[in-house]
Amino acid sequence: MKTIILRKRLAGVLCILVIHTFFIASTPNDCIYITVSKIDASLLKKAIFESSGIDDITVKNIAKPPIKEFTEVNAPVDLEKRYDKLGYKSENVYIRSVINDFMPTIKKYCEIYDIPASVIMALFINEFVVSSEKRLTELASAHHNYGSLKKKNDGYLSEAIVDILNKTTNGVVYFKDDDVDKKTGKIMPSAFYKFKSRQAGIYACISFIYDRAMSDHPNYKGKFSGLGKDDVYEWAYALYDAGYANKKGYPLDKKIIRIIRTYDL
């Protein structure tokens, strides 16, 4: 009798494993739905409703990086197929609040650089709203760093973006991320920009992304060729392909497109 019961239980476990495996295999990469419980509502509310007031940063008093002319569009994969069936089951009230609150400012600055505002909005949401890492939410709520920008000294920043960062930042804050000490092999604290206000953070993050896309950095060079504000799929893929928020097995572009579709950005 015990043997029969044991066999039934084993058969049940095997059945569950088969169903689970089939579900994962048939689901587009990283298309598992995020639940409301994974969003830190208290910190998020602070990021939305308690940020410091809009400052006087405008296009007139901050230089923008020079616009480069490109003739070719880099489309290495079938993006329609790559993004097929991506989306959340439903909206989240806090994410919708972020969109309503941030989108007007994001659109204003994306217009300067001919960048899809939907991609930037989704990128910000992915960085400090959807993510379960407290560091990312704190960067946004306390330091207005919505794109998780680290301090860069790699020689690929233009004079214009250096000027922007000098005028919009207020030092750095240190968090452990993915930078490794070459001597010890251990994760060491990374320097992340602190921005003076919400508007400063939004403008600087967008400017930084544009400057990187237009730079000769080996990870970015040529990947954004010919792209404009209507090339949503291409911008999302190029950011992923360039290694923005680069982590093994982290399909940033799919996360961005999933958010864009769910919230009709």
N, C-alpha and C positions, 0 to 999 in steps of 0.2 A: 504493500500500500504506500509506504514511504517512498519507494522507488518511483512509483507512478506519479506521485505529487511532485517529486524532485524533477522528473522529466518534464512535467507540465510547466513548472516554473522556469526551467532552462529554455523550453520552447518559447515561452512568453518573452523572456529577456532577449532571445535571439531575434524574435519578431520585431521588438522595439528597436534593436540595433539596426536591423535591415531597413525599417521605415525611416529612422533617423539618417542613415547613410544616404538613402535615396533622396530625402528632402534636401540635404546639404549639397549633394551632387547636382540636383536639378535646379537649385537656386543660384541666380547670378552671384558672382563673387562679391562677398560683403553686402549682401542684400537682406541680412537678418534685421528685423525691426527693433529699433531702440524703444524701450519702455519709458514711461514718465518717471518711474522710480529712479532711473539712472541720471536724472537731471537734478542738480542741487538747486532747488527753488529759492532758498534764502539768499545764496550768493548771486544767483541770476537776477533776482529782483533788485538787489543792490546795484548790479551792473546796468540795469535798465533805468531805474527810477531815482537813484541817488548819485549819479555821476555829476561832476562839477559842471557849471554852466558853459554854454558856448562861448568861446573866446573870439578874438578879432583876427584870427588867421584867415587870410584871403589869398586868392590867386595873385592879386596885385603886388603884395609885398613878399611873396616867396617865389623864387625862380623855379621853373619846371624843367625836367630833363629835355634835351632837344629830341624832336621826333625824327626817327630814321625812316627812310623810304625803303620798302621791301617789295619784291616782285613775285616771290614764290610763297605758296602756302604749304606748310609741312603737314601732310596728312598720311602718316605711316600705317594707320589701321582703319578698319571699317568701323567708324564711331557709332553709326546707327545700330549696328549689331552689338557692339560692346556695351551700349547703354540700354539695350532692349529690356523692358519690364522692370526697370529700377524705380523704386518709390517706397515711401512709408505707407502704412495702412490708413493713417489719418493725421490731421494736424495736431500740434501740441500748443496749448494756449500761451505758454511762455515764449516759445519760438516765434509765434505770430506777433507777440508784443515787441520782441526785438526787431523784427522786420518793419513793423509800423513805425517804430521809434528811430531806427537807423537808416532806413532806405532813402529818405529824401537827401540826407547829407552824402551818402555813398553815391547816389546818382549824380549829384552836383560835381563831385570830384572825378568820377569815372568819365564824365563827359569831356573833361579836359584832355584825358589821355586816350580816348576812344577805346575804353575797356568795357566789357559787358558788366553792368552793375550787378546783374543776377549772380554772376560767378563770384564776385567779391563778397556779396552778401552771404552767399552759401558757404564760402570759405571761412568767413568770420564765425558763422553759426557752428560750423564743424569744429572750429578751434576752441571756442569758449562756451558753447551751449551744449552741444550734443556730447562732447567728450566727458568722460567720467573722471579725468584728472583734475584735482583741485588746483594744481599749479596754473593751468590754462585759464580757469575761471577767475582766479585771483589776479592774473595778469590783466584781464579785461576790466574787472570791477575796481581794482585798486590803482592800476597803472595805465589804463586805457590802451593797452597793447593788444589789439584785436586780431592781429595776424601772427602772433607769437614771434615777433621779430627779434633776432639776436643781434648784438653788436658785431659788426663786420669790419675786419681789417685785412681783407684779402686783395686789395688793390683794384677791385672791379667796380667800386662805387664812383659815380660821376661827381663832378664838383657841385652840380645842382642838387643832387640828393644829399650830399654832405651838408650843404647849406640848409636844406630843409630839416634834416635831423638835428642840426645845431640849434635851430630856432624852435623846434617842437618838443625836444626831449628835456628831461629833467634828471639826468643820470641814468644808472642802470640798477637792476635788481637781479640777484643770483638765485637760480634754481637748478637742480640736477635734471638733465634732459638726456642727451645722447652723445655728449662730448666725452671722449676717453683720454685719460692721461697716458701719454705714450710711454712713460717710464714704468708706471705701476699697472697699466691696463685696466684701471678702475674708472668708473664714471665720475667726472668732476663737475663742479658747478659751472653753469653757463651764464654769461651776462646777457640779460634781456633789456631792451630799451624801456624806460619809463617815460610816458608822454604827459605833457602838462594838462591836457584836458581831453574831453571826448572828441571834439572836432579836430584837435591836433593829432590825436591818435588815428582817426579815420583817414585824414588827409595824408599823413606821413606813411601809413601802411600801404595805401593805394599808390602813392608816389614811389615807394620802395619797390613794390612789385613791378611797376612799369619800368623803373630804372634797371632792375635785374633782367627783365625780359628783353630790354634793348641793349644790354651789355655784351661784352665779348667773353663773359664767363663761359668756360667750356661746357657746363651743364645746360646753359640757357641759349647760347648762341645759335641763331637760325631756327629755333623751335617755334618762335612766335612770328615768323616771317609772313607779312601780308595780312595779319589778323586784325580785325576791327571789332566794334562793339556788338555786331550781330553774329559773330562767330563763337557762340557759347560753347558748343561741344569742343571746338578746337582749342579754345582758351583753357578749358578744364583739363583736357588731355595734356596740353603743353606744360601746365603747371606740375602735373603728375610726372610727366616724362622728364622734366628738368630736375626733379628731386625735391620740390617744395614739400616741407613736412615729411621728409624722406624717412621711412621706416620699412623694414622688410615686411612684405605682405600687406602693405597699407595702400589700398587703391583710392588715393585722394580724389581722383577725377570722378569715380563712381559715387563717392559720398557727396560731392558737389552737385552732380546731376540729379541724384536722388532727392536732395533738398530742394533744388530748383523746381522739379516736377511736382513735388508734394505741395509746395506753397505757391505754385504758379508764379514764379518770379520772372 
